[in-house]
């Protein structure tokens, strides 16, 4: 009984240490590629800029993002936002590009 309680307590406590990950799919405009970081801006009212330095290699070759002709193009972007904590107990967010589909103009 005590062993089961101890294991449950350890699992409960470590669940708080694991990073929180959420996945989103948003329409965004490509803003450019610089030093391996992909920049997009949301096409919502706030025009927030998102930077993705974590990207799957198969996605990186899906479109030629080094081609400046893609700047301003609309994409449906699926990304994962992971909340992490550094050694100073400060939280920060890491964005990972999971999928991207170009939205063709009609």
C-alpha positions in Angstrom: 0.0 0.0 0.0 2.7 2.5 0.9 4.7 1.5 -2.2 1.7 2.2 -4.4 1.1 5.5 -2.7 4.8 6.5 -3.2 4.8 5.6 -6.9 1.5 7.5 -7.4 3.0 10.5 -5.6 6.2 10.4 -7.7 4.1 10.2 -10.9 1.9 13.0 -9.8 4.8 15.3 -8.9 6.7 14.6 -12.2 3.6 15.4 -14.2 4.2 19.0 -13.3 7.8 18.8 -14.6 6.9 17.7 -18.1 6.5 20.5 -20.7 3.0 21.6 -21.8 2.5 21.2 -25.5 -0.4 22.5 -27.5 -1.0 22.3 -31.3 -2.6 25.0 -33.4 -3.5 25.4 -37.1 -3.6 29.0 -38.3 -3.6 30.9 -41.6 -0.3 32.9 -41.8 1.7 34.9 -44.3 5.3 33.9 -44.9 7.7 36.8 -44.0 11.0 35.3 -44.7 13.8 32.9 -43.8 16.9 34.1 -42.0 19.7 32.1 -40.4 17.5 28.9 -40.4 14.6 30.6 -38.7 11.3 30.8 -40.6 9.2 33.9 -40.0 5.4 34.1 -40.4 2.8 36.6 -39.4 -0.8 35.8 -38.5 -3.4 37.1 -40.8 -5.7 37.9 -37.8 -6.3 41.4 -36.6 -3.1 41.5 -34.5 -0.6 40.5 -37.3 1.6 38.8 -34.7 5.0 37.5 -35.9 5.9 33.9 -35.2 9.4 32.5 -35.5 10.0 28.8 -36.1 13.6 27.5 -35.7 12.4 23.9 -35.1 11.2 22.4 -38.4 11.0 18.9 -39.7 13.5 18.4 -42.6 10.7 17.0 -44.9 8.8 20.2 -44.3 11.8 22.4 -45.0 12.0 20.8 -48.5 8.3 21.0 -49.2 8.6 24.6 -50.4 11.7 26.6 -51.4 11.5 29.1 -48.6 14.8 30.7 -49.6 12.9 31.9 -52.8 11.9 35.5 -52.0 8.9 35.1 -54.3 7.2 33.2 -51.4 7.3 36.3 -49.1 3.7 37.4 -48.5 2.3 34.1 -49.6 -0.5 32.6 -47.4 -0.1 29.2 -45.7 -2.1 27.1 -43.4 0.5 26.5 -40.7 0.2 23.8 -38.0 2.6 24.2 -35.2 3.2 23.0 -31.7 3.8 25.4 -28.8 5.8 24.0 -25.9 6.1 25.8 -22.6 9.5 25.2 -21.0 11.2 26.6 -17.9 14.9 27.5 -17.8 17.3 27.1 -14.9 16.2 30.5 -13.5 12.6 29.2 -13.3 11.6 31.6 -16.1 9.0 30.2 -18.6 9.6 30.5 -22.4 7.8 29.1 -25.4 9.3 27.0 -28.2 7.4 26.8 -31.5 7.8 23.8 -33.7 6.5 23.7 -37.3 4.5 20.5 -37.8 2.8 21.0 -41.2 2.4 23.7 -43.8 0.2 23.9 -46.8 0.3 26.8 -49.3 -3.1 28.5 -49.9 -3.5 29.1 -53.6 -5.1 32.4 -54.6 -8.4 31.9 -56.5 
